[in-house]
């Protein structure tokens, strides 16, 4: 008897870097998010909070003290963002995504390994159509 081979999922729209990037949740948990995005968002929220706190000091909007305080917050924000590292980061060579593993806000490495054709399989519109019976 001939052994049965599982069909590949590589032409599926959810297949990327041997992973299934289809999230089963409508709002994927933060554990599936890209580390760089998650950490940068936290730092960005911190900086915005500090900038809003300047309002409490009643500094004039265009005054030199206000400018110095804003510059300090922004510079510190940039320094903190530069410290964030991901051990799996691979430069994509483009502005977005900056990492080959980044898929939108998600990290492909945190997604399950593709098991081949599955109930969620959908043909990728860019996948070449194959003729003949190589199924």
Z-matrix of the N, CA and C atoms (Angstrom, degrees):
N
C 1 1.449
C 2 1.531 1 108.68
N 3 1.313 2 116.85 1 141.53
C 4 1.456 3 123.42 2 -179.00
C 5 1.530 4 109.30 3 -79.04
N 6 1.356 5 117.44 4 133.85
C 7 1.465 6 118.57 5 179.16
C 8 1.532 7 111.15 6 -68.35
N 9 1.319 8 116.11 7 146.48
C 10 1.457 9 122.24 8 178.92
C 11 1.527 10 108.23 9 -87.21
N 12 1.321 11 115.85 10 130.55
C 13 1.459 12 121.18 11 179.34
C 14 1.530 13 109.10 12 -107.21
N 15 1.293 14 115.68 13 137.44
C 16 1.462 15 121.02 14 177.23
C 17 1.532 16 108.71 15 -74.84
N 18 1.327 17 116.85 16 136.26
C 19 1.459 18 120.95 17 179.21
C 20 1.517 19 110.09 18 -72.88
N 21 1.298 20 116.73 19 144.22
C 22 1.462 21 122.43 20 179.61
C 23 1.522 22 110.08 21 -72.25
N 24 1.325 23 115.71 22 151.57
C 25 1.456 24 120.92 23 175.63
C 26 1.511 25 112.08 24 -100.65
N 27 1.340 26 118.18 25 11.67
C 28 1.463 27 119.77 26 -171.60
C 29 1.529 28 114.48 27 -65.73
N 30 1.308 29 119.17 28 -17.87
C 31 1.468 30 120.72 29 176.54
C 32 1.524 31 112.00 30 -95.69
N 33 1.322 32 116.62 31 7.57
C 34 1.464 33 121.55 32 179.83
C 35 1.532 34 109.00 33 -78.83
N 36 1.314 35 116.81 34 145.50
C 37 1.466 36 120.49 35 179.56
C 38 1.522 37 112.25 36 -65.58
N 39 1.343 38 118.52 37 -18.90
C 40 1.462 39 122.02 38 -179.27
C 41 1.528 40 112.89 39 -96.45
N 42 1.313 41 117.96 40 1.09
C 43 1.456 42 122.28 41 -176.93
C 44 1.529 43 109.82 42 -87.14
N 45 1.329 44 116.13 43 124.49
C 46 1.464 45 120.32 44 175.87
C 47 1.519 46 109.00 45 -152.33
N 48 1.316 47 115.01 46 124.79
C 49 1.471 48 121.98 47 178.50
C 50 1.534 49 111.67 48 50.58
N 51 1.335 50 115.48 49 46.39
C 52 1.467 51 124.72 50 178.74
C 53 1.531 52 113.54 51 66.15
N 54 1.318 53 117.55 52 14.96
C 55 1.467 54 122.10 53 -179.15
C 56 1.517 55 109.97 54 -119.14
N 57 1.328 56 114.71 55 156.84
C 58 1.462 57 121.44 56 173.60
C 59 1.526 58 106.73 57 -96.54
N 60 1.318 59 116.94 58 110.44
C 61 1.461 60 120.42 59 -175.23
C 62 1.528 61 112.32 60 -90.99
N 63 1.322 62 116.93 61 7.20
C 64 1.466 63 119.71 62 177.32
C 65 1.513 64 108.26 63 -78.45
N 66 1.298 65 115.80 64 115.81
C 67 1.456 66 120.08 65 178.39
C 68 1.514 67 108.13 66 -82.99
N 69 1.309 68 116.03 67 134.51
C 70 1.457 69 120.41 68 -179.30
C 71 1.531 70 111.79 69 -77.17
N 72 1.313 71 117.76 70 -16.73
C 73 1.462 72 121.51 71 -179.18
C 74 1.525 73 109.59 72 -100.19
N 75 1.350 74 117.85 73 142.65
C 76 1.466 75 119.19 74 177.78
C 77 1.529 76 111.51 75 -62.81
N 78 1.325 77 116.65 76 -32.58
C 79 1.459 78 122.17 77 175.30
C 80 1.521 79 106.28 78 -123.65
N 81 1.345 80 116.82 79 95.54
C 82 1.465 81 119.80 80 -175.98
C 83 1.527 82 111.77 81 -56.27
N 84 1.328 83 116.49 82 143.67
C 85 1.473 84 119.54 83 179.42
C 86 1.522 85 110.62 84 -64.98
N 87 1.319 86 115.50 85 157.04
C 88 1.461 87 120.76 86 -178.30
C 89 1.529 88 111.92 87 -61.02
N 90 1.320 89 117.24 88 -22.43
C 91 1.466 90 120.32 89 179.36
C 92 1.526 91 111.79 90 -65.56
N 93 1.343 92 118.28 91 -21.06
C 94 1.461 93 121.86 92 177.78
C 95 1.526 94 112.06 93 -92.79
N 96 1.319 95 117.07 94 -7.97
C 97 1.465 96 120.99 95 -177.32
C 98 1.527 97 111.00 96 -75.28
N 99 1.314 98 115.15 97 156.62
C 100 1.463 99 122.78 98 174.70
C 101 1.533 100 108.62 99 -65.42
N 102 1.328 101 116.67 100 130.91
C 103 1.465 102 122.18 101 -178.70
C 104 1.526 103 110.95 102 -58.39
N 105 1.327 104 117.04 103 -43.24
C 106 1.464 105 120.24 104 -177.78
C 107 1.533 106 111.23 105 -61.28
N 108 1.327 107 116.52 106 -42.91
C 109 1.466 108 119.80 107 -179.23
C 110 1.518 109 110.63 108 -67.39
N 111 1.327 110 116.86 109 -46.01
C 112 1.465 111 120.94 110 -178.48
C 113 1.524 112 111.62 111 -59.46
N 114 1.332 113 116.14 112 -48.65
C 115 1.465 114 119.89 113 -177.83
C 116 1.530 115 111.60 114 -69.00
N 117 1.322 116 117.14 115 -37.93
C 118 1.468 117 119.64 116 178.84
C 119 1.525 118 111.12 117 -67.05
N 120 1.329 119 116.90 118 -34.99
C 121 1.464 120 119.31 119 176.42
C 122 1.526 121 110.56 120 -63.67
N 123 1.324 122 116.77 121 -42.25
C 124 1.466 123 120.24 122 179.40
C 125 1.530 124 110.54 123 -61.00
N 126 1.320 125 116.05 124 -45.07
C 127 1.461 126 120.12 125 -179.97
C 128 1.531 127 110.33 126 -66.29
N 129 1.330 128 116.78 127 -38.95
C 130 1.462 129 120.75 128 177.87
C 131 1.517 130 111.82 129 -62.54
N 132 1.338 131 116.79 130 -41.13
C 133 1.472 132 120.33 131 177.17
C 134 1.523 133 110.46 132 -64.14
N 135 1.330 134 116.14 133 -39.54
C 136 1.466 135 119.97 134 177.75
C 137 1.531 136 110.15 135 -59.49
N 138 1.346 137 115.66 136 -46.74
C 139 1.472 138 119.74 137 -178.10
C 140 1.527 139 111.06 138 -64.05
N 141 1.328 140 117.48 139 -43.08
C 142 1.468 141 119.92 140 178.79
C 143 1.526 142 111.27 141 -62.66
N 144 1.330 143 116.28 142 -38.77
C 145 1.463 144 120.04 143 177.70
C 146 1.525 145 110.35 144 -61.76
N 147 1.327 146 117.15 145 -43.16
C 148 1.469 147 120.79 146 179.89
C 149 1.532 148 111.09 147 -65.99
N 150 1.325 149 116.93 148 -39.54
C 151 1.468 150 119.89 149 178.54
C 152 1.528 151 110.87 150 -64.96
N 153 1.336 152 117.28 151 -38.31
C 154 1.469 153 120.35 152 177.53
C 155 1.529 154 111.25 153 -66.93
N 156 1.325 155 116.97 154 -32.85
C 157 1.464 156 120.36 155 179.67
C 158 1.527 157 112.14 156 -66.19
N 159 1.325 158 117.26 157 -23.04
C 160 1.467 159 119.72 158 177.96
C 161 1.524 160 111.43 159 -60.30
N 162 1.337 161 116.17 160 -26.83
C 163 1.463 162 120.09 161 179.08
C 164 1.528 163 110.85 162 -59.99
N 165 1.313 164 116.94 163 -33.22
C 166 1.466 165 121.10 164 -177.98
C 167 1.531 166 112.76 165 -66.80
N 168 1.331 167 116.10 166 -24.18
C 169 1.459 168 119.39 167 -177.57
C 170 1.526 169 112.73 168 -84.57
N 171 1.329 170 116.69 169 -2.84
C 172 1.466 171 122.26 170 178.64
C 173 1.525 172 112.98 171 54.10
N 174 1.325 173 116.05 172 37.19
C 175 1.471 174 119.61 173 175.68
C 176 1.521 175 108.69 174 -77.52
N 177 1.317 176 117.88 175 141.19
C 178 1.468 177 119.29 176 177.54
C 179 1.536 178 109.97 177 -59.89
N 180 1.314 179 116.72 178 141.75
C 181 1.469 180 121.59 179 -176.19
C 182 1.528 181 113.11 180 -57.74
N 183 1.296 182 118.19 181 -34.76
C 184 1.461 183 121.10 182 -176.82
C 185 1.523 184 113.07 183 -109.64
N 186 1.297 185 117.87 184 13.00
C 187 1.460 186 120.25 185 -176.97
C 188 1.518 187 112.78 186 -78.62
N 189 1.355 188 116.44 187 160.19
C 190 1.469 189 120.49 188 -178.52
C 191 1.532 190 112.29 189 -65.37
N 192 1.334 191 118.15 190 -34.95
C 193 1.471 192 119.75 191 178.89
C 194 1.531 193 110.73 192 -64.30
N 195 1.316 194 116.02 193 -41.05
C 196 1.469 195 121.18 194 178.99
C 197 1.527 196 109.93 195 -64.00
N 198 1.329 197 116.41 196 -43.92
C 199 1.468 198 120.37 197 -179.83
C 200 1.528 199 111.52 198 -62.43
N 201 1.312 200 117.17 199 -41.41
C 202 1.471 201 121.31 200 179.13
C 203 1.531 202 110.00 201 -64.41
N 204 1.322 203 117.13 202 -44.34
C 205 1.470 204 121.17 203 -179.90
C 206 1.533 205 110.92 204 -63.46
N 207 1.330 206 117.05 205 -44.59
C 208 1.463 207 120.56 206 179.06
C 209 1.523 208 111.33 207 -64.18
N 210 1.319 209 116.85 208 -42.10
C 211 1.469 210 120.75 209 178.80
C 212 1.531 211 110.69 210 -62.34
N 213 1.330 212 116.74 211 -41.16
C 214 1.464 213 120.42 212 178.56
C 215 1.537 214 110.62 213 -61.16
N 216 1.333 215 116.97 214 -45.10
C 217 1.468 216 121.02 215 -179.20
C 218 1.519 217 110.95 216 -64.35
N 219 1.321 218 117.13 217 -44.95
C 220 1.471 219 121.22 218 -179.27
C 221 1.529 220 110.58 219 -66.09
N 222 1.336 221 117.49 220 -44.17
C 223 1.472 222 120.35 221 179.31
C 224 1.527 223 111.20 222 -62.20
N 225 1.324 224 116.29 223 -41.86
C 226 1.466 225 119.47 224 178.95
C 227 1.530 226 110.09 225 -65.30
N 228 1.322 227 116.52 226 -39.45
C 229 1.461 228 121.88 227 176.94
C 230 1.533 229 110.42 228 -58.00
N 231 1.315 230 116.88 229 -47.08
C 232 1.466 231 120.97 230 -179.62
C 233 1.530 232 111.59 231 -64.73
N 234 1.335 233 117.33 232 -39.93
C 235 1.473 234 120.67 233 177.99
C 236 1.525 235 111.12 234 -63.19
N 237 1.329 236 115.77 235 -42.69
C 238 1.469 237 119.73 236 -179.69
C 239 1.529 238 110.89 237 -66.04
N 240 1.319 239 116.99 238 -40.38
C 241 1.470 240 120.35 239 179.14
C 242 1.523 241 111.41 240 -65.34
N 243 1.334 242 116.70 241 -35.10
C 244 1.466 243 120.43 242 179.95
C 245 1.535 244 111.89 243 -67.61
N 246 1.325 245 117.13 244 -22.13
C 247 1.464 246 121.34 245 -179.54
C 248 1.527 247 113.22 246 -77.64
N 249 1.326 248 116.70 247 -19.82
C 250 1.469 249 120.49 248 -175.91
C 251 1.523 250 109.61 249 -69.48
N 252 1.315 251 115.69 250 128.29
C 253 1.454 252 121.64 251 179.64
C 254 1.525 253 109.29 252 -129.98
N 255 1.307 254 116.38 253 151.54
C 256 1.461 255 122.24 254 173.09
C 257 1.523 256 106.61 255 -125.60
N 258 1.332 257 118.23 256 125.47
C 259 1.470 258 119.89 257 -178.02
C 260 1.521 259 113.19 258 -65.26
N 261 1.331 260 117.44 259 -19.05
C 262 1.476 261 120.75 260 -177.80
C 263 1.526 262 112.83 261 -100.71
N 264 1.331 263 117.17 262 7.39
C 265 1.462 264 121.18 263 -176.17
C 266 1.524 265 110.58 264 -63.70
N 267 1.329 266 115.47 265 127.72
C 268 1.471 267 121.86 266 173.35
C 269 1.521 268 106.30 267 -129.20
N 270 1.308 269 115.88 268 118.53
C 271 1.468 270 122.19 269 -178.24
C 272 1.527 271 110.34 270 -55.58
N 273 1.343 272 116.02 271 129.21
C 274 1.466 273 120.14 272 -179.71
C 275 1.523 274 111.88 273 -88.04
N 276 1.333 275 116.43 274 -18.41
C 277 1.457 276 119.79 275 -178.13
C 278 1.518 277 112.72 276 85.43
N 279 1.337 278 117.14 277 3.94
C 280 1.462 279 121.38 278 178.37
C 281 1.528 280 108.78 279 -127.88
N 282 1.325 281 115.21 280 167.42
C 283 1.470 282 119.43 281 177.36
C 284 1.516 283 111.20 282 -69.29
N 285 1.333 284 117.04 283 -42.25
C 286 1.454 285 120.04 284 178.30
C 287 1.511 286 109.50 285 -141.59
N 288 1.292 287 117.97 286 129.10
C 289 1.457 288 126.40 287 -6.88
C 290 1.519 289 110.12 288 -76.56
N 291 1.317 290 117.62 289 145.60
C 292 1.464 291 119.40 290 179.90
C 293 1.528 292 112.58 291 -71.64
N 294 1.337 293 117.45 292 -23.22
C 295 1.463 294 122.85 293 -178.02
C 296 1.527 295 109.41 294 -115.93
N 297 1.327 296 117.11 295 141.89
C 298 1.461 297 120.75 296 179.11
C 299 1.525 298 112.51 297 -62.55
N 300 1.319 299 117.66 298 -25.24
C 301 1.461 300 120.99 299 -177.25
C 302 1.522 301 113.09 300 -86.52
N 303 1.325 302 117.53 301 -11.25
C 304 1.463 303 120.51 302 -176.64
C 305 1.523 304 110.60 303 -79.33
N 306 1.329 305 115.75 304 128.62
C 307 1.461 306 122.67 305 177.20
C 308 1.521 307 106.30 306 -126.93
N 309 1.314 308 116.65 307 98.32
C 310 1.453 309 119.78 308 -173.49
C 311 1.517 310 108.59 309 64.79
N 312 1.330 311 117.26 310 -119.81
C 313 1.465 312 121.38 311 176.83
C 314 1.532 313 111.20 312 -96.59
N 315 1.332 314 116.29 313 -3.70
C 316 1.458 315 120.55 314 -173.72
C 317 1.521 316 112.25 315 -97.60
N 318 1.335 317 115.01 316 162.77
C 319 1.459 318 122.11 317 174.73
C 320 1.524 319 107.31 318 -108.59
N 321 1.325 320 116.94 319 120.94
C 322 1.468 321 120.97 320 -178.37
C 323 1.524 322 111.46 321 -59.19
N 324 1.328 323 117.76 322 -31.56
C 325 1.466 324 120.30 323 -178.52
C 326 1.527 325 112.31 324 -67.74
N 327 1.316 326 117.12 325 -18.68
C 328 1.461 327 120.96 326 178.94
C 329 1.531 328 111.62 327 -91.56
N 330 1.313 329 116.53 328 -2.22
C 331 1.456 330 121.75 329 179.46
C 332 1.533 331 108.82 330 -93.96
N 333 1.348 332 117.45 331 158.60
C 334 1.467 333 119.38 332 -177.54
C 335 1.522 334 112.57 333 -68.48
N 336 1.316 335 115.29 334 151.61
C 337 1.469 336 121.28 335 175.77
C 338 1.523 337 107.58 336 -66.23
N 339 1.323 338 116.51 337 137.35
C 340 1.462 339 121.38 338 -179.48
C 341 1.531 340 109.20 339 -67.57
N 342 1.325 341 115.75 340 128.91
C 343 1.466 342 121.51 341 179.62
C 344 1.522 343 112.25 342 -94.96
N 345 1.316 344 117.38 343 4.65
C 346 1.469 345 120.99 344 -178.79
C 347 1.509 346 110.18 345 104.92
N 348 1.321 347 116.20 346 -151.15
C 349 1.461 348 119.76 347 179.86
C 350 1.516 349 109.47 348 -66.05
N 351 1.326 350 116.36 349 130.92
C 352 1.461 351 121.34 350 -177.32
C 353 1.524 352 108.02 351 -140.16
N 354 1.334 353 118.80 352 175.51
C 355 1.474 354 120.29 353 -179.79
C 356 1.534 355 113.61 354 -60.32
N 357 1.346 356 117.70 355 -24.67
C 358 1.469 357 120.60 356 179.91
C 359 1.527 358 112.85 357 -90.00
N 360 1.333 359 117.29 358 2.11
C 361 1.462 360 121.32 359 -177.69
C 362 1.524 361 110.34 360 -59.08
N 363 1.328 362 115.16 361 128.28
C 364 1.463 363 121.90 362 173.25
C 365 1.510 364 107.15 363 -134.80
N 366 1.310 365 116.73 364 131.69
C 367 1.455 366 120.82 365 -179.36
C 368 1.521 367 109.89 366 -64.05
N 369 1.320 368 115.96 367 129.50
C 370 1.459 369 121.86 368 177.00
C 371 1.521 370 108.01 369 -68.51
N 372 1.340 371 118.78 370 127.98
C 373 1.469 372 120.67 371 -179.15
C 374 1.530 373 112.85 372 -59.03
N 375 1.346 374 117.85 373 -26.86
C 376 1.462 375 120.34 374 179.52
C 377 1.532 376 112.50 375 -86.13
N 378 1.335 377 117.86 376 -7.44
C 379 1.464 378 120.33 377 -178.13
C 380 1.530 379 109.21 378 -69.17
N 381 1.331 380 116.55 379 135.47
C 382 1.459 381 118.75 380 179.24
C 383 1.533 382 110.10 381 -67.32
N 384 1.306 383 116.12 382 137.90
C 385 1.463 384 120.92 383 176.39
C 386 1.525 385 108.14 384 -79.21
N 387 1.297 386 115.03 385 132.94
C 388 1.459 387 119.30 386 179.78
C 389 1.498 388 109.12 387 -102.24
N 390 1.299 389 115.11 388 137.15
C 391 1.461 390 120.26 389 176.91
C 392 1.525 391 109.77 390 -91.69
N 393 1.294 392 116.52 391 167.87
C 394 1.460 393 120.19 392 176.02
C 395 1.514 394 112.02 393 82.88
N 396 1.303 395 115.56 394 -167.86
C 397 1.466 396 120.77 395 -173.94
C 398 1.518 397 113.15 396 -107.93
N 399 1.346 398 119.13 397 40.03
C 400 1.457 399 119.54 398 -179.66
C 401 1.506 400 111.83 399 -87.03
N 402 1.337 401 120.46 400 2.46
C 403 1.440 402 132.65 401 172.83
C 404 1.421 403 117.99 402 17.04
